[in-house]
Amino acid sequence: MLLLVAVLAGQGALRGEEKKTEDPRLRKALERSLLFPGLGQLGEKQYLKAALFAATEIACLALVVVNARRGNDAYRNYREATTIDGAVEWRQRTESFDQRRNTAILAATGIWVLNMIDIFLHAKRRYGRKKSVAFHPYYRHENHAYGVGASCRF
């Protein structure tokens, strides 16, 4: 969510600087890709990639919904079971559907991340080296914490 706000507000606007001129096609592609995988590629006329990202994302989201419903039904049957064997069987089914749902959520998130990486790499190639993404690992001595910061330039 914070990434979306930062991109939409613009990097210069967050620092109080004057807004630099930027390619509006790049900004639109990034915004579209943030909304749904494949929309940015569609705007950049990369039709095969757009179809691939959108179709796989839709398939993963459909699996999330299907397995969530099946898991809810199995849990309802588990709660209404009258025998121990029935309860154990329905509980195992509930856990199985929940695991499938969680795997589909993870896959959908991975597709979204790959979609964003593709747009960033495409932007770097197409619009020059000034536009880039950088990752900065760091270590804070006060609380012994490791982390990674990211910066985007468009």
Residue pairs with C-beta under 8 A, 6 or more apart in sequence:
3 34
4 34
6 14
6 152
7 30
7 31
7 34
7 152
8 31
10 19
11 152
11 153
11 154
12 18
12 19
12 20
13 19
22 154
23 127
23 154
25 43
25 44
26 123
26 126
26 127
26 131
26 154
27 154
28 40
28 43
29 40
29 41
29 43
29 44
29 119
29 122
29 123
30 40
30 119
30 123
30 154
31 40
32 39
32 40
32 42
32 43
33 39
33 40
33 41
33 115
33 116
33 119
34 40
34 116
36 54
36 57
37 53
37 54
37 56
37 57
37 111
37 112
37 114
37 115
38 49
38 50
38 51
38 52
38 53
38 54
38 55
38 57
38 115
39 50
39 54
40 115
40 119
41 47
41 49
41 50
41 53
41 115
41 118
41 119
41 122
42 50
42 54
44 119
44 122
44 126
46 122
49 118
53 111
53 114
53 115
53 118
56 111
57 108
57 111
57 112
57 115
60 104
60 105
60 107
60 108
60 111
61 104
61 108
63 100
63 101
63 104
63 107
64 101
64 104
64 105
64 108
67 97
67 98
67 100
67 101
67 104
68 97
68 101
70 97
71 94
71 97
71 98
71 101
74 90
74 93
74 94
74 97
75 90
75 94
77 86
77 90
77 93
78 87
78 90
78 91
78 93
78 94
81 87
81 90
120 132
120 133
120 152
123 131
123 154
124 131
124 132
124 133
127 154
130 153
131 153
131 154
132 152
132 153
133 150
133 151
133 152
133 153
134 150
134 151
134 153
135 148
135 149
135 150
136 148
136 149
136 150
136 151
137 146
137 147
137 148
137 149
138 146
138 147
138 148
138 149
139 145
139 146
139 147
140 147
